[in-house]
Amino acid sequence: MQHPRLWVMAAYGFAAGLPLPLSGFTFRLWLSEGGVSLAAIGLTANIGLAYTLKFLWAPVLDQTRPPRWLARLGRRRGWLMAVQPALVGACVLLALSNPAAAPLVAVATAALVAFLSASQDILVDAWRIESYPARLQGGAMAAYIWGYRTALLVSGAGAIKGADILGWHGALLVVAALVAVGPVITLLAPEPRTNAPVRPPGGFAARLRLAVIEPLREFLTRPGALTILAFIALFKLGEAMAGVMNAPFYHALGFDRTAIAISSSWFSLPATFAGTALGGWLVARLGVGRALLLTGWVQTVAMGMYLWLAVSAGEHHVLYATVATEAFAEGMADAAFITYLSGLCSVAFTATQYALLSSLAAIALRTVGGLSGFLAAALGWTMFYAVCLFAAVPAMLVMLRILRRFPPAERSVGVQA
């Protein structure tokens, strides 16, 4: 963290993490307290389809110039300044909504937050990959996750506890005000100098080929491309199924807002920081592939804690141990996994390819995850989390094949002046 631009990366991670619980965990807990059914709460995972489908509009952000009045900031920062103020406005609208009285309005607003947040993610990811040399990519990813996880604490546990004092509307308005830190960071951040130049536009077919076809063709012609895509799609499957149901799971076990907030702050955040730091160290020590395999297995085994929690009769110490263990394991795995995705991107198509890969990684959450409410209601909590644990195994088996046949290679990333 002695490198000054790693602090910028941490700040960007904070800005990117704040909106996520507003259409995820925090939103679902708000619905749970309103007596919404498990099936309906599970389907709210589809609100975040924008995170899965962001590759559809990533080419626009990757291969076109921002609006004229923002062009002087550069391509990445210019587009960020177009997206981030709109995101702040959407968060304010969500804070003022009322899911109990007008659920469709609240869900639509949460979907808008997710769309703008996904757009911000596209640009921040491209800025990160283009701004740091290969030797700093692991550190940049760790800094990003630290900032990101801190933001999840604020808009998750912080907002939940704040609802006791200010009510849901007041607590979410405070989070919306914090989202406004994003444009400030963008104004202070340097524009990447490795930015691939925007090519002169031709006809529609030429622009489509440049923006969509070429990034896909470049990736799909690599050795092992389909195997790699299968691994990316499967890696988050078990975690996705479990994560969607955490809020109603904790609520069903009788934990109040204070217990949930404590578990998500005092136990989750330090464990995440420690796990992320260890994950970054393992990447440097073992290489991306072996680190990813090791941390992936740790994350899979850690999900067994949910089984203990399901039969614990609402014991607080079991909740805290479960949350801390899961956060530590997930932090380790995320540091390795996102570094792996970053290394797969060609600098010529950074935003488009990373958006495609990260979207594929989230597809389990937005598809199978959306059905987890039905599965939990049918199986009960213990059997449901057992299924989640075993759902993570196929990705680890695919990773073994990747390490043998298509091991990750180091690639160079341009250094800023």
C-alpha positions in Angstrom: 0.0 0.0 0.0 3.0 2.3 -0.2 2.3 2.7 -3.9 0.1 5.8 -4.1 -2.2 4.6 -6.8 -3.1 1.5 -4.8 -5.0 3.9 -2.5 -6.9 5.2 -5.5 -7.8 1.6 -6.2 -9.0 1.1 -2.7 -11.2 4.2 -3.0 -12.6 2.9 -6.3 -13.4 -0.4 -4.5 -15.3 1.5 -1.9 -17.3 3.4 -4.5 -18.1 0.2 -6.4 -19.1 -1.8 -3.3 -21.6 0.7 -1.8 -24.5 0.1 -4.3 -24.4 -3.7 -4.2 -26.3 -4.3 -0.9 -28.9 -1.7 -1.9 -30.2 -4.2 -4.5 -28.9 -7.3 -2.6 -28.6 -8.3 1.0 -29.8 -5.1 2.6 -32.8 -4.9 0.2 -33.7 -8.6 0.9 -33.6 -8.1 4.6 -35.9 -5.1 4.2 -38.3 -7.4 2.3 -37.9 -10.2 4.9 -39.0 -7.9 7.7 -42.0 -7.0 5.5 -43.1 -10.6 5.4 -42.3 -11.3 1.8 -42.2 -15.0 0.8 -38.9 -16.9 0.4 -39.7 -17.5 -3.2 -40.2 -13.8 -4.0 -37.1 -12.9 -2.1 -35.1 -15.4 -4.0 -36.4 -14.0 -7.3 -34.9 -10.6 -6.3 -31.6 -12.0 -7.4 -32.8 -11.3 -10.9 -32.6 -7.6 -10.0 -28.9 -7.9 -10.5 -29.1 -9.3 -14.0 -27.3 -6.2 -15.0 -24.1 -7.5 -13.5 -24.4 -10.6 -15.6 -25.4 -8.9 -18.9 -23.1 -5.9 -18.6 -21.0 -7.3 -21.4 -23.8 -6.3 -23.8 -23.1 -2.6 -23.3 -19.4 -2.8 -22.3 -18.4 -2.5 -26.0 -20.0 1.0 -26.1 -17.9 2.1 -23.1 -14.8 0.4 -24.4 -14.8 1.6 -28.0 -16.6 5.0 -28.0 -15.8 8.4 -26.6 -17.7 9.8 -23.6 -20.0 12.8 -24.1 -18.3 15.8 -25.5 -18.4 17.9 -22.3 -16.6 15.1 -20.5 -14.1 14.1 -23.2 -11.3 16.2 -21.7 -11.2 13.8 -18.7 -10.3 10.9 -21.0 -12.2 7.8 -22.1 -12.3 5.9 -18.8 -12.8 8.9 -16.5 -15.1 10.7 -18.9 -17.6 7.8 -18.9 -17.3 7.4 -15.2 -18.3 11.0 -14.7 -21.3 10.3 -16.9 -22.4 7.2 -14.9 -21.6 8.0 -11.3 -23.9 11.1 -10.8 -26.8 9.1 -12.2 -26.0 6.3 -9.8 -26.2 8.7 -6.9 -29.6 9.8 -8.0 -30.9 6.3 -8.4 -29.7 5.4 -4.8 -31.6 8.4 -3.5 -34.8 7.3 -5.3 -34.4 3.8 -3.8 -34.0 5.2 -0.3 -37.2 7.1 -0.7 -39.2 4.1 -2.0 -41.5 1.9 0.0 -41.4 -1.9 -0.8 -44.3 -2.6 1.4 -46.7 -0.1 -0.3 -45.2 -0.1 -3.8 -43.1 -3.1 -4.3 -42.8 -2.9 -8.1 -41.5 0.7 -7.9 -38.9 -0.4 -5.3 -37.8 -3.4 -7.4 -37.6 -1.2 -10.5 -35.5 1.4 -8.7 -33.2 -1.4 -7.3 -32.8 -2.7 -10.8 -31.8 0.8 -12.0 -29.2 1.0 -9.2 -27.8 -2.4 -10.3 -27.6 -1.3 -14.0 -25.7 1.9 -13.2 -23.5 0.1 -10.6 -22.7 -2.5 -13.2 -21.7 0.2 -15.7 -19.5 1.8 -13.1 -17.9 -1.7 -12.5 -17.1 -2.0 -16.2 -15.2 1.2 -16.2 -13.4 0.8 -12.9 -12.3 -2.7 -13.9 -10.9 -1.3 -17.2 -9.2 1.5 -15.3 -7.5 -1.0 -13.0 -6.3 -3.4 -15.6 -4.9 -0.6 -17.7 -3.3 1.4 -14.9 -1.1 -1.1 -13.1 1.9 -3.2 -14.3 1.7 -7.0 -13.9 3.7 -7.0 -10.7 1.1 -4.6 -9.0 -2.0 -6.3 -10.3 -2.3 -8.6 -7.2 -1.8 -5.6 -4.9 -4.3 -3.5 -6.9 -6.8 -6.3 -6.6 -6.2 -6.6 -2.8 -6.6 -2.9 -2.4 -9.8 -3.0 -4.5 -11.3 -5.8 -2.4 -10.4 -4.0 0.9 -12.2 -0.9 -0.2 -15.1 -3.0 -1.7 -15.5 -5.0 1.5 -15.5 -1.9 3.6 -18.2 -0.5 1.5 -20.3 -3.7 1.8 -19.9 -3.2 5.6 -21.2 0.3 5.4 -24.2 -0.3 3.1 -24.8 -3.7 4.6 -24.3 -3.9 8.4 -24.1 -0.1 8.7 -27.4 0.5 7.0 -29.1 -2.4 8.8 -28.0 -1.0 12.2 -28.7 2.5 11.1 -32.3 1.5 10.3 -32.8 1.0 14.1 -31.9 4.7 14.6 -33.0 6.5 11.4 -35.4 4.0 9.9 -34.8 2.4 6.5 -35.3 5.6 4.5 -32.9 7.6 6.6 -30.2 4.9 6.7 -30.3 4.4 2.9 -30.2 8.1 2.3 -26.9 8.2 4.2 -25.6 5.4 2.0 -26.7 7.3 -1.1 -24.8 10.4 0.1 -21.6 8.2 0.5 -22.1 6.9 -3.1 -21.3 10.5 -4.1 -17.7 9.8 -3.3 -17.4 8.1 -6.7 -17.2 11.3 -8.8 -14.7 12.8 -6.4 -12.4 9.8 -6.8 -12.7 10.0 -10.6 -11.7 13.7 -10.6 -8.6 12.8 -8.6 -7.6 9.6 -10.4 -5.2 9.7 -13.4 -6.4 8.5 -16.8 -4.6 5.3 -17.9 -2.0 5.9 -20.5 -2.2 2.4 -21.8 -5.8 3.1 -23.0 -6.3 1.6 -26.5 -7.1 4.4 -28.9 -10.7 4.7 -30.1 -10.6 3.8 -33.8 -12.4 6.0 -36.3 -16.0 4.8 -36.7 -17.0 3.3 -40.0 -20.3 1.7 -40.9 -22.5 -0.1 -38.5 -21.1 -3.5 -39.4 -17.5 -2.2 -38.9 -18.3 -0.8 -35.5 -20.1 -4.0 -34.5 -17.1 -6.1 -35.5 -14.7 -3.8 -33.6 -16.8 -3.6 -30.5 -18.2 -7.1 -30.1 -17.0 -9.6 -32.7 -13.2 -9.0 -32.4 -13.0 -9.2 -28.6 -15.0 -12.5 -28.6 -13.1 -13.9 -31.6 -9.8 -13.0 -29.9 -10.7 -14.8 -26.7 -12.5 -17.9 -28.2 -9.5 -18.7 -30.5 -7.2 -19.2 -27.6 -6.4 -22.8 -26.5 -8.7 -24.1 -23.9 -11.1 -21.1 -24.2 -14.3 -23.2 -23.6 -12.8 -25.1 -20.6 -11.8 -21.7 -19.1 -15.3 -20.3 -19.6 -16.8 -23.4 -18.0 -14.7 -22.9 -14.9 -15.6 -19.2 -14.7 -19.3 -20.0 -14.9 -19.1 -22.7 -12.3 -16.8 -21.1 -9.8 -19.4 -19.0 -8.0 -22.3 -21.5 -8.2 -22.3 -22.8 -4.6 -21.6 -19.3 -3.1 -24.3 -17.8 -5.3 -27.0 -20.3 -4.1 -26.0 -19.8 -0.4 -25.6 -16.0 -0.5 -29.0 -15.1 -1.9 -30.7 -16.8 1.1 -28.4 -15.6 3.9 -30.7 -12.7 4.9 -33.9 -14.7 5.2 -31.8 -17.6 6.8 -30.5 -15.4 9.6 -34.0 -13.9 10.0 -35.6 -17.3 10.2 -33.1 -18.4 12.9 -34.2 -15.5 15.1 -31.2 -13.2 14.8 -32.1 -9.5 15.1 -30.7 -6.5 13.2 -28.0 -6.0 15.9 -26.7 -9.5 15.7 -26.6 -9.5 11.9 -24.9 -6.1 11.9 -22.3 -7.2 14.4 -21.5 -10.4 12.4 -21.2 -8.4 9.2 -18.8 -5.8 10.8 -16.7 -7.0 13.7 -16.3 -10.5 12.4 -16.8 -10.3 8.6 -14.6 -7.3 7.7 -11.4 -8.2 9.6 -11.7 -11.8 8.3 -12.1 -10.5 4.7 -9.1 -8.3 5.0 -7.0 -11.1 6.3 -8.3 -13.5 3.7 -7.7 -11.1 0.9 -4.1 -10.3 2.0 -3.4 -14.0 2.3 -4.9 -14.6 -1.1 -2.8 -11.9 -2.7 0.3 -13.4 -1.0 -0.6 -16.9 -2.3 -0.9 -15.5 -5.9 2.6 -14.1 -5.6 4.0 -17.2 -3.9 2.3 -20.0 -5.8 1.2 -18.4 -9.1 -2.4 -17.6 -10.1 -3.5 -21.1 -11.0 -2.3 -23.0 -7.9 -3.5 -20.2 -5.6 -6.9 -20.2 -7.2 -7.2 -24.0 -6.8 -6.1 -23.9 -3.2 -8.3 -21.0 -2.2 -11.3 -22.4 -4.1 -11.1 -25.6 -2.1 -10.9 -23.6 1.1 -14.0 -21.6 0.1 -15.9 -24.8 -0.7 -15.0 -26.5 2.7 -15.9 -23.3 4.6 -19.4 -23.5 3.4 -19.9 -26.4 5.7 -20.2 -23.8 8.5 -23.7 -23.0 7.2 -24.7 -26.6 8.1 -23.5 -26.1 11.7 -25.4 -22.8 11.9 -28.6 -24.4 10.6 -28.7 -26.8 13.5 -27.3 -24.4 16.1 -30.7 -23.1 17.4 -29.8 -19.5 16.8 -26.6 -19.5 18.9 -24.8 -16.1 18.4 -21.3 -17.5 18.6 -22.0 -19.9 15.8 -23.3 -17.1 13.6 -20.2 -15.1 14.3 -17.9 -18.1 13.6 -19.8 -18.9 10.4 -19.7 -15.4 9.0 -16.0 -14.9 9.9 -14.9 -18.2 8.3 -16.9 -17.7 5.2 -15.6 -14.1 4.8 -12.0 -15.2 5.3 -12.3 -18.0 2.7 -14.2 -15.8 0.2 -11.6 -13.1 0.5 -8.8 -15.5 -0.3 -10.7 -16.9 -3.3 -11.8 -13.5 -4.6 -8.2 -12.2 -4.6 -7.0 -15.2 -6.7 -10.1 -15.4 -8.9 -10.3 -11.7 -10.0 -6.5 -11.7 -10.6 -7.0 -14.7 -12.8 -9.8 -13.0 -14.8 -7.7 -9.8 -15.2 -4.9 -11.9 -16.6 -7.2 -13.3 -19.3 -8.0 -9.9 -20.8 -6.3 -8.5 -23.9 -5.3 -4.8 -23.4 -6.9 -4.0 -26.8 -10.3 -5.1 -25.5 -9.9 -4.7 -21.7 -13.4 -3.4 -20.7 -15.3 -5.7 -23.1 -13.5 -8.9 -22.2 -13.4 -8.3 -18.5 -17.1 -7.4 -18.5 -17.8 -10.7 -20.4 -15.8 -12.8 -18.1 -17.0 -11.2 -14.9 -20.6 -11.4 -16.2 -20.1 -15.1 -16.8 -18.8 -15.5 -13.3 -22.1 -13.9 -12.0 -24.4 -15.9 -14.1 -25.0 -18.6 -11.4 -26.1 -15.9 -9.0 -28.6 -14.3 -11.4 -30.0 -17.6 -12.7 -29.7 -20.6 -10.3 -29.4 -18.1 -7.4 -32.8 -16.7 -8.3 -34.4 -20.1 -7.8 -32.7 -20.7 -4.4 -35.8 -19.5 -2.5 -37.9 -22.3 -4.0 -35.1 -24.8 -3.2 -34.7 -23.6 0.4 -38.5 -23.7 1.0 -38.7 -27.3 -0.4 -35.6 -28.8 1.3 -35.3 -26.9 4.5 -32.2 -25.0 5.6 -29.9 -27.9 6.4 -30.4 -29.8 3.2 -30.3 -26.6 1.2 -26.9 -25.6 2.4 -25.6 -29.2 1.9 -26.6 -28.9 -1.8 -24.8 -25.5 -1.9 -21.6 -27.0 -0.6 -21.5 -29.8 -3.2 -22.5 -27.4 -6.0 -19.1 -25.8 -5.7 -17.1 -29.1 -6.4 -17.4 -29.2 -10.2 -15.5 -26.0 -10.7 -12.6 -27.3 -8.7 -12.4 -30.4 -10.9 -12.4 -28.2 -14.0 -9.6 -26.1 -12.5 -7.5 -29.2 -12.2 -7.8 -29.8 -16.0 -6.9 -26.1 -16.6 -3.7 -26.3 -14.5 -2.6 -29.4 -16.4 -3.5 -28.3 -20.0 -3.9 -24.5 -20.0 -2.0 -23.0 -17.1 -2.3 -19.2 -16.6 0.5 -17.2 -18.1 1.9 -13.9 -16.9 1.1 -11.0 -19.2 2.5 -7.5 -19.2 0.4 -4.5 -18.4 1.4 -1.0 -19.4 2.8 1.3 -16.7 1.6 4.8 -16.3 4.0 7.7 -16.3 
